[in-house]
Amino acid sequence: MRRDIAIDGPSGSGKTSVGLGVAAGLGLMLVDSGLLYRAFTAAYAEQFPSDRCLRSDRLLDILERCISYEPGGTVLFGGRVLQLSLHDPRVDSLVSPVSAVPQVRAAVNRELRRIALLQDVVMVGRDIGTTVLPKALLKVFITADPDVRARRRVAQLEHQGSPVDYEVVLANIKERDAIDSSREDSPLRCTEEHVKLDNSADGSDGVVQVILAEYRRRLEHVV
């Protein structure tokens, strides 16, 4: 039986921070699926820097190159680390439409499942429990207020030396929510199998502890 933990949720909900805490608490590998989607997007933005809207024909050319997720969260695209930051504002503006392309999702999911076949993991994303690891031992859906998510993103970008307007970030988050929830291929959704947790409060220790307790409870019933 699978012993993985699938953590889903919208952009900026803090699911990656929660995933890091859970993975550290259990000694499991954290796999952030969003980094793979961002890598495809960054590769597109590098090759076509003047594009402000996604061109599918150009994106499909990018897909011919292999992508791999290395231990520690390093993503290689065509065997190299991308020059453009995976959290560059250009990547932020394009990552949701890129992620909605079925061929991109298929390529990312192949790599995610390859990793999960090698070991039990804590995997973070938007369709992990519904599509990538449907037999995960524990499925969690992390939520947070959009305003809180926007403030977190602004703080993150400022820390990286890339200040950005709060209203721009908030608008981007709401747009990404709409795209992620309405796409035809594996939309973002919370199912009855997910344990839904709100992560709006500062700090994620409480959410991490709830997940660890539930996971260990379920392990007691694994044959």
Disulfide bonds with the S-S distance in Angstrom:
none
